[in-house]
Amino acid sequence: MGIEEKLPSGFLLTTVEKMANEAHRASLWPATFGLACCAIEMMSSGGPRYDLARFGMEVFRASPRQADLMIVAGRVSQKMAPVLRQIYDQMANPKWVISMGVCASSGGMFNNYAIVQGVDHVVPVDIYLPGCPPRPEMLINAIMELHEDIRNRKIGAHRRVEVGEREQLALTAVPTSDQRGLLQ
């Protein structure tokens, strides 16, 4: 005989952290940041065939102050990187980032001076979505993975410490062009 049996019906036992995480998970509003061909796939995911409306995300916000999820879809040029960071800084907290496509995640086939070799050098990324371009189903899967991350995250002071550490890691990351792998 536990405490659940002694409570009148209609009572729900949970923590404030879990309740806040559930509210954040169910009310993600994405900001549009489509830069290349991946943006077409991102736009089609909002259409009737894939229906992002079932997650409450049918309207892509044009203002960063109304958004809490940035989907970076496509290659980020060196000129666009400060704009991307400014929009990220203007977004309301808590905020999340999905790096959509191989160009946003690692620079893709554009291994040159004009393209940022991974958007994680500019903003902290929560979910990396591979593909060239990734299908809308893959974006929906990445959003569902982000929902799970949000459901299990910390809030309050612990979250601020976690975000600060991730931003420092992003700013001190070794550029992809300096890394050595199997192809070099």
N, C-alpha and C positions, 0 to 999 in steps of 0.2 A: 504494500500500500504506500504509494509515493505521493508527493505533493500535487501531482497532476490530478489525482482522484479526489482530493479535498477541495479543489477550486471549482467554483460554479462553471457551467458550460459557457463557452464564448470567450474565455480567457486564453491568452497566448503567452507562453513564456519564451523569451529570447533576450539577447543582449542589445544594448543600444548600437554597438558596432555592427552587428548583423542586420539590424533594421535599417541603419543608414546605408550600408553596402547594398542592400536589396533595393532601396530607393534610387541609389545612383545607377545601379545596374539596369533598372527598368526605365531610366529616363535619359539615356545618352542622346545628345544632339550633335551630329557631326558638322564640322566646318568643311567647306569646299576648298580643296587645295589640289586641283587636278592640273598637272603640268605637261602631260604627254599622253600617249596612247592608252595608258592605264586608266586615265580619267574617263574614257568612253565606257570601259567595263564597270567603273565605279558608278557612273550615271545609270547604266542599264540595271544595276542591282536595285535601284530605287524604283524601277518600273513595275508593272503588274505581273510580269513573269516571275520575278524573284522576290518582290514584295518585302522590302525592308520595313514596311509599316507594321508588320507583326511584332517588331521590336520597338516600336514607337519612334522610328528614325526616318519617317518618310520625307521630312523636310530637311534639306541640307541648308545650314545657316550660312548666310553671306557675311555676317558680322561675327568676329571672334568673341565678342562679349556675350553672345547668346549660345556659344558652342562649348562643349567640354571634350569632344573627340576630334582630333585632327587626323584625317586620312591623307597622307602624302602619297599621291599617285603619280609616279613618273620621275624623270630625272630632275635633279636640283642643280641649277647652274651656280657658279660662284657669285654672280650678281643677285640671284634670287635667295641665297642663303640668309642674308641679313633680314630680308622681308619675312621669310619663313620664321625666323627667330622672333621677330617683332610680333607677328600674329600669334605665335605660341605664348609669348609673354602677356599678351592682352586677353588670352582666354581665361575664363573663370576657373578657379580651383574647386575641386580636383579635376585634373585634365589628363587625357590619355592620347597616345599617338600610335597609329598603325602605319607602318612603312609598306606601301603596296607596290609590288613589282621589284624586279631585280635591279632596275636602275636606281630606284630610291634606296634600296637596301645596301647596294655595294657599288653603284656606279654603272653596273651592267657592261655593255660593250663599249661604253664611252670612257675609256681609260686615258683621259687627257687632262690638261690643266683647267679646262673650262667647267668641268662637271665635278661636283662634290662626290667623293668616293664613299658614299654612305651617309644618309641623312642623320645617322646617330652621331655624327661629328657636329651637328648643329642643335638638335633637340634630343632629349631622351626618348627612346622608342620602347613601347611596351610589347608590340606584336610585329614580327617580320612576316610578310606575306610573299612567298617566292612566285616566280612565273614571269613570262614575257608574252603578252600581258596575262596576269592572273584572271581566271574566270570569275564571274559574279558569285558562283557557289563557293569559291575559295574565300572571297571577301566575307561572305556570310559566315563561313566556318571560323574565320579569324575573329569576327565580331562575337561569336559564341564563346570562343576561347577567352576573349577579353572579358566577357561576362563572368566567366569562372574566376578569372584573376581578380575582378572587382569584388566578387562575392567573398573571397578569402583574404582580402587585404586588411591592413591596419589603418586606423584613422587617428586623427589628432596629431600630437607631437611625434609619435612614432612614424607617421606617414611623412611628415616634413623632413625628418632625418633620412628616411629612405629615398625620397625624391632628390634631396641634396646630394646624396652619395651617387645616385644614378646620373645626375647632371655632371658631376665631377668626372665620372668615368667616361661619359660621352665627350667631354671637352679634352680629356687627356688620352683619348684612344689613338692608337698608332694608325696612320693613314694606310689605306689598302695598298697604295702604290709602294709603300715601304715594307710590306709583309712579304715573306718568302713562302711559297707553297710548292705544290707538285708541278705546276706549269713553268716555274722559273728555274 
